[in-house]
Amino acid sequence: MAIKFQYNKTSLTLLGKQLKVRKNALPTLKNKESALRVSVANAKSEAERLEREVTQALQSYDYLAALWNEFEPGLIRIDIVYTLKEFNAFTKPAWYADGVRILQDITRLGIESEIYQQRRKILDFNRKKTTQKVNLYEKVQIPGYQEAIRKIKRYMEDEENLSKASSKIVKTRHAQEEEEESL
């Protein structure tokens, strides 16, 4: 990214301010990136833990697989708040109430796992954006501003040196002319 500037004191001042802003923001961005990294790792491990729990719960109830067909469709509606449709406990099997509890537990674990997966994705996206900004500042903008400032300073020093040299030449010529006139 080429930084646009002019060879004057105003531009030098503006670039200096921009450089200072980026240098001051960089530690904060690095801390944010580190915190997001930790949060992503935590969300990932929590999601994996919940997925393992779901898998274990499903495996522990595998022996009931044939009985699940006896459930009426629409018995449970999931709204995060579980709503249980009324059923006659005398006409349904004795394990029916336990089956409802098992389904509630498994769905709760599944939903929590999915929430943590989504959370991890969002945090990871934000971490990547922050990393990009850190890299932009560290590798592109800060060095670019430093180089532009260096160029402006060199240009201004060269202009000053040329000005001094030309004034010396003029002074020397005047001295020579005065000397010639006095002869």
Rosetta blueprint (number, residue, H / E / L):
1 M L
2 A L
3 I L
4 K L
5 F L
6 Q L
7 Y L
8 N L
9 K H
10 T H
11 S H
12 L H
13 T H
14 L H
15 L H
16 G H
17 K H
18 Q H
19 L H
20 K H
21 V H
22 R H
23 K H
24 N H
25 A H
26 L H
27 P H
28 T H
29 L H
30 K H
31 N H
32 K H
33 E H
34 S H
35 A H
36 L H
37 R H
38 V H
39 S H
40 V H
41 A H
42 N H
43 A H
44 K H
45 S H
46 E H
47 A H
48 E H
49 R H
50 L H
51 E H
52 R H
53 E H
54 V H
55 T H
56 Q H
57 A H
58 L H
59 Q H
60 S H
61 Y L
62 D H
63 Y H
64 L H
65 A H
66 A H
67 L H
68 W H
69 N H
70 E H
71 F L
72 E L
73 P L
74 G L
75 L L
76 I E
77 R E
78 I E
79 D L
80 I L
81 V L
82 Y E
83 T E
84 L E
85 K L
86 E L
87 F L
88 N L
89 A L
90 F L
91 T L
92 K L
93 P L
94 A L
95 W L
96 Y H
97 A H
98 D H
99 G H
100 V H
101 R H
102 I H
103 L H
104 Q H
105 D H
106 I H
107 T H
108 R H
109 L H
110 G H
111 I H
112 E H
113 S H
114 E H
115 I H
116 Y H
117 Q H
118 Q H
119 R H
120 R H
121 K H
122 I H
123 L H
124 D H
125 F H
126 N H
127 R H
128 K H
129 K H
130 T H
131 T H
132 Q H
133 K H
134 V H
135 N H
136 L H
137 Y H
138 E H
139 K H
140 V H
141 Q H
142 I H
143 P H
144 G H
145 Y H
146 Q H
147 E H
148 A H
149 I H
150 R H
151 K H
152 I H
153 K H
154 R H
155 Y H
156 M H
157 E H
158 D H
159 E H
160 E H
161 N H
162 L H
163 S H
164 K H
165 A H
166 S H
167 S H
168 K H
169 I H
170 V H
171 K H
172 T H
173 R H
174 H H
175 A H
176 Q H
177 E H
178 E H
179 E H
180 E H
181 E H
182 S H
183 L L
